[in-house]
Amino acid sequence: MFSSLLLALAYSATVHAWFRVSCTAPLVQVRIDPIISPNSTPSNHVHTVHGASNFKGTSTFDSLRASKCTNCLVTQDLSNYWFPKLYFRDPKTKLFEAVGNGGLLVYYQNRGEAAARNGGAGIKAFPPGFKMISGNPRARSKKYPPLEGSQGELRERAVFYACLRYPNFPQYEGNGFPNTDCEAGLNARIHMPACWDGKNVDSADHMSHVAYLSQIDNGKCPSTHPVTLMKLFYEITWDVHAFASRWRPGTDAWPFVYATGDPTGYSWHGDFQNGWDTNALQNAIDQCDNPNDQTGSGITEACRHLTVVSATVADQCKIAPTVNEAVNGTLTKLPGCNPIQSGPGDATLYSDTNCPF
């Protein structure tokens, strides 16, 4: 029922997009990260993973393109999308329990001055091998003045939440967690960079080869990153209301933490590894954004270059976790070495081999 509610909420949202890629229940939940720690398994924290079935620590563009299925509804998209898993920490027992969500919704947005509908030369498809992240898993507070406009400030502003409540929602919006129950779910959102340097499909910090638009959701690309790509926008709604009877909003501290050990919400981040049929995506960009038909109104099925399957079909795509540990159920500690770190300074991320706890 929660999944159905979230789908309705997502599609009635005021987030304007060209088309959407919906993903069902997770492909897998596991401590693997092909971007940050491709040669080190397990990775630091548990991720909720969506997309192509060949998700591995050593995933490449070619291996993703050889996937047998995807849990996302657009078949030409064999990318992977992942983000940290959320847990409820019981105020009485201090035990951790996984929080469910209604799947991932990825908005593919034609933003920026280069977009054809804005009079520009056009947007480019993601190149083979392309990877990127948004957000900061170490963050526990904001460091930049609001609207200051640097890439660091834009990175902070890219992360935000809405507490969905009845009868009028949202009743909270901010860059960190609220301290109230969200009857219709905690809606976590993140903007991804949409500007590329045109040369490197990745970088040492997995961020330097990309940049945010000057207004995050629109505007200009910096001269150092002149190529405009489709802007991805992730939306996940966590079912925090399922735990409403077990804490006292306004009295107890917010009891939800990310797998990073973050009780503040500022470490929310998203990862993307491209697995698109490049021609299909470029054709969709060039030919399926017509204001005179449904392709210009966010109707993914209207684009003849994209094939959309049912959620029932996509939900059959699952893979087994390759790290042998419990990530669901009732846990005495977060998987890996992730003590609660409240900040406000950046957290320390530990590996299993250098864990002091």
C-alpha atoms as a printed R data frame, in Angstrom:
    type eleno elety resid chain resno      x       y       z
1   ATOM     1    CA   MET     A     1  0.000   0.000   0.000
2   ATOM     2    CA   PHE     A     2  2.865   2.375   0.850
3   ATOM     3    CA   SER     A     3  4.395   1.793  -2.602
4   ATOM     4    CA   SER     A     4  1.115   2.657  -4.318
5   ATOM     5    CA   LEU     A     5  0.758   5.796  -2.238
6   ATOM     6    CA   LEU     A     6  4.267   6.922  -3.080
7   ATOM     7    CA   LEU     A     7  3.755   6.379  -6.781
8   ATOM     8    CA   ALA     A     8  0.682   8.612  -6.633
9   ATOM     9    CA   LEU     A     9  2.551  11.233  -4.637
10  ATOM    10    CA   ALA     A    10  5.515  11.218  -6.975
11  ATOM    11    CA   TYR     A    11  3.481  11.612 -10.119
12  ATOM    12    CA   SER     A    12  1.409  14.416  -8.623
13  ATOM    13    CA   ALA     A    13  4.483  16.310  -7.415
14  ATOM    14    CA   THR     A    14  5.313  19.766  -8.684
15  ATOM    15    CA   VAL     A    15  8.746  18.649  -9.873
16  ATOM    16    CA   HIS     A    16  8.668  19.301 -13.602
17  ATOM    17    CA   ALA     A    17 10.607  16.820 -15.666
18  ATOM    18    CA   TRP     A    18 10.920  15.791 -19.231
19  ATOM    19    CA   PHE     A    19 10.575  12.091 -18.478
20  ATOM    20    CA   ARG     A    20 10.839   9.789 -15.484
21  ATOM    21    CA   VAL     A    21 12.513   6.470 -14.822
22  ATOM    22    CA   SER     A    22 10.644   4.657 -12.064
23  ATOM    23    CA   CYS     A    23 12.328   1.834 -10.137
24  ATOM    24    CA   THR     A    24 10.526  -0.711  -7.988
25  ATOM    25    CA   ALA     A    25 11.614  -2.405  -4.742
26  ATOM    26    CA   PRO     A    26 15.428  -2.513  -4.524
27  ATOM    27    CA   LEU     A    27 17.545  -4.642  -6.824
28  ATOM    28    CA   VAL     A    28 19.734  -5.398  -3.784
29  ATOM    29    CA   GLN     A    29 20.794  -3.820  -0.480
30  ATOM    30    CA   VAL     A    30 24.471  -4.401   0.156
31  ATOM    31    CA   ARG     A    31 27.810  -2.840   1.125
32  ATOM    32    CA   ILE     A    32 29.196  -2.486  -2.383
33  ATOM    33    CA   ASP     A    33 30.160   0.755  -4.137
34  ATOM    34    CA   PRO     A    34 31.528   0.576  -7.732
35  ATOM    35    CA   ILE     A    35 32.430   4.277  -7.679
36  ATOM    36    CA   ILE     A    36 33.948   5.066  -4.274
37  ATOM    37    CA   SER     A    37 35.482   1.663  -3.502
38  ATOM    38    CA   PRO     A    38 35.463  -0.474  -6.664
39  ATOM    39    CA   ASN     A    39 38.299  -2.699  -5.464
40  ATOM    40    CA   SER     A    40 37.319  -2.919  -1.812
41  ATOM    41    CA   THR     A    41 34.415  -5.128  -0.758
42  ATOM    42    CA   PRO     A    42 32.670  -4.602   1.541
43  ATOM    43    CA   SER     A    43 32.389  -0.831   1.217
44  ATOM    44    CA   ASN     A    44 31.832   1.475   4.195
45  ATOM    45    CA   HIS     A    45 28.036   1.491   4.437
46  ATOM    46    CA   VAL     A    46 24.923  -0.248   3.145
47  ATOM    47    CA   HIS     A    47 23.432   1.040  -0.096
48  ATOM    48    CA   THR     A    48 19.972   0.630  -1.513
49  ATOM    49    CA   VAL     A    49 20.639  -0.208  -5.161
50  ATOM    50    CA   HIS     A    50 18.404   0.108  -8.218
51  ATOM    51    CA   GLY     A    51 18.877  -0.643 -11.881
52  ATOM    52    CA   ALA     A    52 20.795  -3.214 -13.901
53  ATOM    53    CA   SER     A    53 21.337  -6.755 -12.646
54  ATOM    54    CA   ASN     A    54 25.099  -6.808 -13.266
55  ATOM    55    CA   PHE     A    55 25.703  -4.459 -10.331
56  ATOM    56    CA   LYS     A    56 29.087  -5.363  -8.830
57  ATOM    57    CA   GLY     A    57 32.030  -3.628  -7.219
58  ATOM    58    CA   THR     A    58 33.821  -3.941 -10.538
59  ATOM    59    CA   SER     A    59 30.911  -2.908 -12.775
60  ATOM    60    CA   THR     A    60 31.798  -1.329 -16.111
61  ATOM    61    CA   PHE     A    61 29.695   0.193 -18.854
62  ATOM    62    CA   ASP     A    62 30.059  -2.976 -20.937
63  ATOM    63    CA   SER     A    63 29.145  -5.270 -18.066
64  ATOM    64    CA   LEU     A    64 26.060  -3.203 -17.258
65  ATOM    65    CA   ARG     A    65 24.999  -3.297 -20.910
66  ATOM    66    CA   ALA     A    66 25.182  -7.108 -20.675
67  ATOM    67    CA   SER     A    67 22.739  -7.214 -17.737
68  ATOM    68    CA   LYS     A    68 19.812  -9.611 -18.038
69  ATOM    69    CA   CYS     A    69 17.287  -7.259 -16.448
70  ATOM    70    CA   THR     A    70 16.705  -4.028 -14.548
71  ATOM    71    CA   ASN     A    71 14.308  -3.211 -11.729
72  ATOM    72    CA   CYS     A    72 13.669   0.167 -13.386
73  ATOM    73    CA   LEU     A    73 10.843   0.459 -15.899
74  ATOM    74    CA   VAL     A    74 12.728   1.811 -18.958
75  ATOM    75    CA   THR     A    75 14.430  -1.133 -20.668
76  ATOM    76    CA   GLN     A    76 17.016   0.938 -22.580
77  ATOM    77    CA   ASP     A    77 18.367   2.160 -19.228
78  ATOM    78    CA   LEU     A    78 20.755  -0.404 -17.737
79  ATOM    79    CA   SER     A    79 22.335   2.110 -15.373
80  ATOM    80    CA   ASN     A    80 22.696   1.702 -11.623
81  ATOM    81    CA   TYR     A    81 21.477   4.207  -9.051
82  ATOM    82    CA   TRP     A    82 22.254   3.855  -5.356
83  ATOM    83    CA   PHE     A    83 22.032   5.735  -2.056
84  ATOM    84    CA   PRO     A    84 22.500   5.010   1.691
85  ATOM    85    CA   LYS     A    85 19.974   2.855   3.503
86  ATOM    86    CA   LEU     A    86 17.901   4.396   6.332
87  ATOM    87    CA   TYR     A    87 17.449   2.808   9.773
88  ATOM    88    CA   PHE     A    88 15.236   3.447  12.806
89  ATOM    89    CA   ARG     A    89 17.140   3.464  16.088
90  ATOM    90    CA   ASP     A    90 14.709   2.562  18.874
91  ATOM    91    CA   PRO     A    91 15.015   5.207  21.635
92  ATOM    92    CA   LYS     A    92 14.492   2.536  24.317
93  ATOM    93    CA   THR     A    93 16.436  -0.486  23.100
94  ATOM    94    CA   LYS     A    94 19.000   1.357  20.922
95  ATOM    95    CA   LEU     A    95 18.570  -1.403  18.326
96  ATOM    96    CA   PHE     A    96 18.414  -0.634  14.604
97  ATOM    97    CA   GLU     A    97 15.654  -1.587  12.158
98  ATOM    98    CA   ALA     A    98 15.539  -0.980   8.405
99  ATOM    99    CA   VAL     A    99 13.062   1.617   7.127
100 ATOM   100    CA   GLY     A   100 11.091   0.756   4.004
101 ATOM   101    CA   ASN     A   101 10.445   2.998   1.023
102 ATOM   102    CA   GLY     A   102  8.257   2.952  -2.059
103 ATOM   103    CA   GLY     A   103 11.035   2.654  -4.637
104 ATOM   104    CA   LEU     A   104 13.124   5.211  -6.488
105 ATOM   105    CA   LEU     A   105 11.892   7.813  -8.947
106 ATOM   106    CA   VAL     A   106 14.537   9.394 -11.189
107 ATOM   107    CA   TYR     A   107 13.533  12.555 -13.018
108 ATOM   108    CA   TYR     A   108 15.395  13.149 -16.291
109 ATOM   109    CA   GLN     A   109 15.280  16.915 -16.662
110 ATOM   110    CA   ASN     A   110 16.158  19.084 -19.669
111 ATOM   111    CA   ARG     A   111 17.571  22.042 -17.780
112 ATOM   112    CA   GLY     A   112 20.088  24.774 -18.376
113 ATOM   113    CA   GLU     A   113 20.731  27.324 -21.108
114 ATOM   114    CA   ALA     A   114 21.955  24.580 -23.475
115 ATOM   115    CA   ALA     A   115 18.570  22.839 -23.502
116 ATOM   116    CA   ALA     A   116 16.877  23.083 -26.907
117 ATOM   117    CA   ARG     A   117 13.604  24.199 -25.325
118 ATOM   118    CA   ASN     A   118 15.563  27.087 -23.777
119 ATOM   119    CA   GLY     A   119 17.023  28.057 -27.145
120 ATOM   120    CA   GLY     A   120 20.349  26.314 -26.662
121 ATOM   121    CA   ALA     A   121 22.379  23.971 -28.824
122 ATOM   122    CA   GLY     A   122 21.093  20.876 -27.079
123 ATOM   123    CA   ILE     A   123 21.839  18.427 -24.286
124 ATOM   124    CA   LYS     A   124 24.138  15.407 -24.618
125 ATOM   125    CA   ALA     A   125 23.573  11.814 -23.511
126 ATOM   126    CA   PHE     A   126 25.837  10.376 -20.825
127 ATOM   127    CA   PRO     A   127 28.988   8.943 -22.430
128 ATOM   128    CA   PRO     A   128 29.962   5.264 -21.960
129 ATOM   129    CA   GLY     A   129 31.821   4.757 -18.694
130 ATOM   130    CA   PHE     A   130 30.359   7.871 -17.080
131 ATOM   131    CA   LYS     A   131 29.996   7.931 -13.274
132 ATOM   132    CA   MET     A   132 29.152  10.629 -10.753
133 ATOM   133    CA   ILE     A   133 28.053  11.272  -7.191
134 ATOM   134    CA   SER     A   134 26.162  14.080  -5.492
135 ATOM   135    CA   GLY     A   135 26.151  14.924  -1.808
136 ATOM   136    CA   ASN     A   136 28.721  14.130   0.871
137 ATOM   137    CA   PRO     A   137 28.606  11.007   3.087
138 ATOM   138    CA   ARG     A   138 30.827  12.733   5.675
139 ATOM   139    CA   ALA     A   139 28.673  15.850   6.073
140 ATOM   140    CA   ARG     A   140 26.824  16.487   9.329
141 ATOM   141    CA   SER     A   141 25.985  20.188   8.911
142 ATOM   142    CA   LYS     A   142 25.899  23.036   6.391
143 ATOM   143    CA   LYS     A   143 29.105  25.031   5.953
144 ATOM   144    CA   TYR     A   144 28.318  27.620   3.271
145 ATOM   145    CA   PRO     A   145 26.150  30.757   3.434
146 ATOM   146    CA   PRO     A   146 22.792  30.150   1.713
147 ATOM   147    CA   LEU     A   147 22.769  30.954  -2.027
148 ATOM   148    CA   GLU     A   148 26.492  31.801  -1.978
149 ATOM   149    CA   GLY     A   149 26.718  29.964  -5.306
150 ATOM   150    CA   SER     A   150 30.025  28.102  -5.137
151 ATOM   151    CA   GLN     A   151 30.133  24.472  -6.179
152 ATOM   152    CA   GLY     A   152 30.487  23.543  -2.486
153 ATOM   153    CA   GLU     A   153 27.349  25.472  -1.563
154 ATOM   154    CA   LEU     A   154 25.458  24.054  -4.527
155 ATOM   155    CA   ARG     A   155 26.479  20.571  -3.428
156 ATOM   156    CA   GLU     A   156 24.973  21.240   0.011
157 ATOM   157    CA   ARG     A   157 21.825  22.747  -1.475
158 ATOM   158    CA   ALA     A   158 21.395  19.735  -3.764
159 ATOM   159    CA   VAL     A   159 20.275  17.691  -0.742
160 ATOM   160    CA   PHE     A   160 16.863  18.384   0.769
161 ATOM   161    CA   TYR     A   161 13.818  16.845   2.409
162 ATOM   162    CA   ALA     A   162 10.084  17.305   2.604
163 ATOM   163    CA   CYS     A   163  8.043  15.886   5.470
164 ATOM   164    CA   LEU     A   164  4.799  14.775   3.821
165 ATOM   165    CA   ARG     A   165  1.860  15.161   6.201
166 ATOM   166    CA   TYR     A   166 -1.919  15.146   6.007
167 ATOM   167    CA   PRO     A   167 -4.003  17.074   5.105
168 ATOM   168    CA   ASN     A   168 -1.579  19.659   3.759
169 ATOM   169    CA   PHE     A   169  1.921  18.583   2.865
170 ATOM   170    CA   PRO     A   170  4.772  19.217   2.967
171 ATOM   171    CA   GLN     A   171  4.805  20.823   6.414
172 ATOM   172    CA   TYR     A   172  8.594  20.769   6.636
173 ATOM   173    CA   GLU     A   173 11.254  21.377   4.015
174 ATOM   174    CA   GLY     A   174 14.968  21.632   4.704
175 ATOM   175    CA   ASN     A   175 18.465  20.311   4.049
176 ATOM   176    CA   GLY     A   176 18.549  18.143   7.183
177 ATOM   177    CA   PHE     A   177 16.152  15.796   8.933
178 ATOM   178    CA   PRO     A   178 12.992  17.177  10.586
179 ATOM   179    CA   ASN     A   179 12.029  16.276  14.173
180 ATOM   180    CA   THR     A   180  8.444  15.264  13.577
181 ATOM   181    CA   ASP     A   181  6.539  12.291  12.261
182 ATOM   182    CA   CYS     A   182  5.790  12.409   8.539
183 ATOM   183    CA   GLU     A   183  2.458  10.659   8.085
184 ATOM   184    CA   ALA     A   184  2.794  10.338   4.317
185 ATOM   185    CA   GLY     A   185  6.547   9.686   4.423
186 ATOM   186    CA   LEU     A   186  9.886  11.461   4.568
187 ATOM   187    CA   ASN     A   187 10.607  12.554   1.006
188 ATOM   188    CA   ALA     A   188 14.370  12.633   0.379
189 ATOM   189    CA   ARG     A   189 15.530  14.387  -2.773
190 ATOM   190    CA   ILE     A   190 18.845  15.085  -4.429
191 ATOM   191    CA   HIS     A   191 19.919  17.010  -7.533
192 ATOM   192    CA   MET     A   192 22.784  15.527  -9.535
193 ATOM   193    CA   PRO     A   193 25.368  17.608 -11.428
194 ATOM   194    CA   ALA     A   194 24.388  18.366 -15.033
195 ATOM   195    CA   CYS     A   195 27.609  19.920 -16.356
196 ATOM   196    CA   TRP     A   196 30.541  17.875 -17.680
197 ATOM   197    CA   ASP     A   197 34.114  18.783 -18.571
198 ATOM   198    CA   GLY     A   198 33.684  16.923 -21.868
199 ATOM   199    CA   LYS     A   199 36.777  14.776 -21.333
200 ATOM   200    CA   ASN     A   200 36.762  12.631 -18.205
201 ATOM   201    CA   VAL     A   201 34.068  10.059 -17.455
202 ATOM   202    CA   ASP     A   202 35.226   9.942 -13.817
203 ATOM   203    CA   SER     A   203 37.729  11.727 -11.571
204 ATOM   204    CA   ALA     A   204 39.746  10.934  -8.459
205 ATOM   205    CA   ASP     A   205 37.129  12.457  -6.152
206 ATOM   206    CA   HIS     A   206 34.281  11.390  -8.490
207 ATOM   207    CA   MET     A   207 33.082  15.014  -8.572
208 ATOM   208    CA   SER     A   208 35.680  17.195 -10.301
209 ATOM   209    CA   HIS     A   209 34.726  16.079 -13.816
210 ATOM   210    CA   VAL     A   210 31.172  17.361 -13.262
211 ATOM   211    CA   ALA     A   211 29.591  20.517 -11.867
212 ATOM   212    CA   TYR     A   212 26.176  21.816 -10.880
213 ATOM   213    CA   LEU     A   213 24.150  24.281 -12.899
214 ATOM   214    CA   SER     A   214 24.433  27.803 -11.476
215 ATOM   215    CA   GLN     A   215 20.935  27.603 -10.002
216 ATOM   216    CA   ILE     A   216 21.147  23.819  -9.351
217 ATOM   217    CA   ASP     A   217 17.825  23.275 -11.119
218 ATOM   218    CA   ASN     A   218 18.607  25.552 -14.063
219 ATOM   219    CA   GLY     A   219 21.030  28.237 -15.197
220 ATOM   220    CA   LYS     A   220 24.512  28.088 -16.694
221 ATOM   221    CA   CYS     A   221 27.324  25.576 -16.701
222 ATOM   222    CA   PRO     A   222 30.724  26.911 -15.601
223 ATOM   223    CA   SER     A   223 33.285  27.446 -18.368
224 ATOM   224    CA   THR     A   224 35.344  24.584 -16.961
225 ATOM   225    CA   HIS     A   225 32.441  22.188 -17.574
226 ATOM   226    CA   PRO     A   226 30.878  23.370 -20.848
227 ATOM   227    CA   VAL     A   227 28.910  20.234 -21.823
228 ATOM   228    CA   THR     A   228 25.334  20.066 -20.514
229 ATOM   229    CA   LEU     A   229 23.953  16.610 -19.768
230 ATOM   230    CA   MET     A   230 20.495  15.513 -18.699
231 ATOM   231    CA   LYS     A   231 19.965  16.607 -15.091
232 ATOM   232    CA   LEU     A   232 19.041  13.716 -12.830
233 ATOM   233    CA   PHE     A   233 16.882  14.279  -9.759
234 ATOM   234    CA   TYR     A   234 16.367  11.414  -7.301
235 ATOM   235    CA   GLU     A   235 13.281  11.109  -5.121
236 ATOM   236    CA   ILE     A   236 12.788   8.478  -2.409
237 ATOM   237    CA   THR     A   237 10.062   8.470   0.227
238 ATOM   238    CA   TRP     A   238 10.918   6.652   3.449
239 ATOM   239    CA   ASP     A   239  8.075   5.137   5.484
240 ATOM   240    CA   VAL     A   240  9.059   6.723   8.797
241 ATOM   241    CA   HIS     A   241  5.407   6.736   9.925
242 ATOM   242    CA   ALA     A   242  5.589   2.954  10.436
243 ATOM   243    CA   PHE     A   243  7.579   3.716  13.616
244 ATOM   244    CA   ALA     A   244  5.424   6.618  14.879
245 ATOM   245    CA   SER     A   245  4.174   4.787  17.971
246 ATOM   246    CA   ARG     A   246  7.705   4.127  19.213
247 ATOM   247    CA   TRP     A   247  9.017   7.655  19.707
248 ATOM   248    CA   ARG     A   248  7.786  11.053  20.922
249 ATOM   249    CA   PRO     A   249  8.276  13.811  18.356
250 ATOM   250    CA   GLY     A   250  9.416  17.051  19.959
251 ATOM   251    CA   THR     A   251 10.588  15.198  23.080
252 ATOM   252    CA   ASP     A   252 12.807  12.416  21.786
253 ATOM   253    CA   ALA     A   253 15.640  13.109  19.398
254 ATOM   254    CA   TRP     A   254 14.971  12.231  15.752
255 ATOM   255    CA   PRO     A   255 15.445   8.424  15.812
256 ATOM   256    CA   PHE     A   256 16.322   7.740  12.183
257 ATOM   257    CA   VAL     A   257 19.904   7.394  10.972
258 ATOM   258    CA   TYR     A   258 21.543   6.628   7.663
259 ATOM   259    CA   ALA     A   259 23.780   3.601   7.235
260 ATOM   260    CA   THR     A   260 26.688   6.067   7.488
261 ATOM   261    CA   GLY     A   261 25.859   6.609  11.178
262 ATOM   262    CA   ASP     A   262 24.321   9.989  10.388
263 ATOM   263    CA   PRO     A   263 21.387  11.213  12.544
264 ATOM   264    CA   THR     A   264 21.344  14.678  10.907
265 ATOM   265    CA   GLY     A   265 20.415  13.881   7.288
266 ATOM   266    CA   TYR     A   266 23.217  15.985   5.825
267 ATOM   267    CA   SER     A   267 25.123  12.916   4.584
268 ATOM   268    CA   TRP     A   268 22.361  12.040   2.107
269 ATOM   269    CA   HIS     A   269 24.015  11.300  -1.234
270 ATOM   270    CA   GLY     A   270 23.332   9.622  -4.545
271 ATOM   271    CA   ASP     A   271 25.490   7.679  -6.985
272 ATOM   272    CA   PHE     A   272 25.026   7.049 -10.712
273 ATOM   273    CA   GLN     A   273 26.846   4.715 -13.104
274 ATOM   274    CA   ASN     A   274 25.759   5.024 -16.717
275 ATOM   275    CA   GLY     A   275 24.461   1.947 -18.491
276 ATOM   276    CA   TRP     A   276 22.189   3.597 -21.051
277 ATOM   277    CA   ASP     A   277 21.823   2.585 -24.654
278 ATOM   278    CA   THR     A   278 23.583   5.791 -25.709
279 ATOM   279    CA   ASN     A   279 21.827   6.077 -29.071
280 ATOM   280    CA   ALA     A   280 18.395   5.559 -27.516
281 ATOM   281    CA   LEU     A   281 19.009   8.261 -24.913
282 ATOM   282    CA   GLN     A   282 20.418  10.739 -27.450
283 ATOM   283    CA   ASN     A   283 17.500  10.070 -29.811
284 ATOM   284    CA   ALA     A   284 15.083  10.614 -26.952
285 ATOM   285    CA   ILE     A   285 16.815  13.898 -26.121
286 ATOM   286    CA   ASP     A   286 16.762  15.081 -29.730
287 ATOM   287    CA   GLN     A   287 13.366  13.807 -30.847
288 ATOM   288    CA   CYS     A   288 11.088  13.284 -27.853
289 ATOM   289    CA   ASP     A   289 10.771  16.702 -26.257
290 ATOM   290    CA   ASN     A   290  7.957  18.110 -28.345
291 ATOM   291    CA   PRO     A   291  5.710  20.701 -26.629
292 ATOM   292    CA   ASN     A   292  2.947  19.812 -29.103
293 ATOM   293    CA   ASP     A   293  2.541  16.206 -27.952
294 ATOM   294    CA   GLN     A   294  2.838  14.067 -24.830
295 ATOM   295    CA   THR     A   295  6.621  13.758 -25.127
296 ATOM   296    CA   GLY     A   296  6.853  17.356 -23.949
297 ATOM   297    CA   SER     A   297  4.748  16.657 -20.872
298 ATOM   298    CA   GLY     A   298  6.831  14.059 -19.062
299 ATOM   299    CA   ILE     A   299  5.026  11.037 -20.515
300 ATOM   300    CA   THR     A   300  7.873   8.537 -20.832
301 ATOM   301    CA   GLU     A   301  5.730   6.027 -22.736
302 ATOM   302    CA   ALA     A   302  5.095   8.593 -25.483
303 ATOM   303    CA   CYS     A   303  8.733   8.556 -26.612
304 ATOM   304    CA   ARG     A   304  9.186   5.973 -29.381
305 ATOM   305    CA   HIS     A   305 12.846   5.511 -28.426
306 ATOM   306    CA   LEU     A   306 12.006   4.368 -24.883
307 ATOM   307    CA   THR     A   307 10.273   1.132 -23.879
308 ATOM   308    CA   VAL     A   308  8.417   1.182 -20.560
309 ATOM   309    CA   VAL     A   309  7.466  -2.100 -18.883
310 ATOM   310    CA   SER     A   310  5.091  -2.630 -15.976
311 ATOM   311    CA   ALA     A   311  6.186  -2.411 -12.359
312 ATOM   312    CA   THR     A   312  5.234  -6.062 -11.995
313 ATOM   313    CA   VAL     A   313  7.744  -7.061 -14.666
314 ATOM   314    CA   ALA     A   314 10.521  -4.790 -13.366
315 ATOM   315    CA   ASP     A   315 10.019  -5.946  -9.782
316 ATOM   316    CA   GLN     A   316 11.033  -9.471 -10.770
317 ATOM   317    CA   CYS     A   317 14.623  -8.270 -11.284
318 ATOM   318    CA   LYS     A   318 16.562  -8.999  -8.091
319 ATOM   319    CA   ILE     A   319 20.106 -10.156  -7.307
320 ATOM   320    CA   ALA     A   320 21.583 -11.810  -4.226
321 ATOM   321    CA   PRO     A   321 23.886  -9.732  -2.005
322 ATOM   322    CA   THR     A   322 27.524 -10.755  -2.295
323 ATOM   323    CA   VAL     A   323 28.433  -9.554   1.213
324 ATOM   324    CA   ASN     A   324 27.346 -12.104   3.795
325 ATOM   325    CA   GLU     A   325 25.828  -9.975   6.569
326 ATOM   326    CA   ALA     A   326 22.420  -8.969   7.889
327 ATOM   327    CA   VAL     A   327 21.262  -5.543   6.722
328 ATOM   328    CA   ASN     A   328 17.557  -5.941   7.571
329 ATOM   329    CA   GLY     A   329 15.688  -7.136  10.636
330 ATOM   330    CA   THR     A   330 16.716  -5.993  14.122
331 ATOM   331    CA   LEU     A   331 20.422  -5.155  14.400
332 ATOM   332    CA   THR     A   332 22.590  -4.331  17.409
333 ATOM   333    CA   LYS     A   333 24.803  -2.077  15.268
334 ATOM   334    CA   LEU     A   334 24.859  -0.586  11.810
335 ATOM   335    CA   PRO     A   335 26.560  -2.876   9.267
336 ATOM   336    CA   GLY     A   336 30.257  -2.170   8.918
337 ATOM   337    CA   CYS     A   337 32.038   0.292  11.187
338 ATOM   338    CA   ASN     A   338 29.579   3.180  11.397
339 ATOM   339    CA   PRO     A   339 29.201   4.629  14.900
340 ATOM   340    CA   ILE     A   340 26.680   7.424  15.336
341 ATOM   341    CA   GLN     A   341 28.454  10.714  14.543
342 ATOM   342    CA   SER     A   342 26.325  13.834  15.006
343 ATOM   343    CA   GLY     A   343 28.838  16.493  14.003
344 ATOM   344    CA   PRO     A   344 28.696  19.381  13.329
345 ATOM   345    CA   GLY     A   345 32.131  18.593  11.911
346 ATOM   346    CA   ASP     A   346 32.560  16.062   9.129
347 ATOM   347    CA   ALA     A   347 32.364  12.436  10.179
348 ATOM   348    CA   THR     A   348 35.170   9.913   9.868
349 ATOM   349    CA   LEU     A   349 34.426   7.005   7.553
350 ATOM   350    CA   TYR     A   350 36.002   3.759   8.715
351 ATOM   351    CA   SER     A   351 36.669   0.497   6.916
352 ATOM   352    CA   ASP     A   352 36.180  -2.928   8.444
353 ATOM   353    CA   THR     A   353 39.954  -3.272   8.810
354 ATOM   354    CA   ASN     A   354 40.579   0.004  10.679
355 ATOM   355    CA   CYS     A   355 37.516   0.019  12.933
356 ATOM   356    CA   PRO     A   356 38.386   1.296  16.451
357 ATOM   357    CA   PHE     A   357 34.991   0.367  17.914
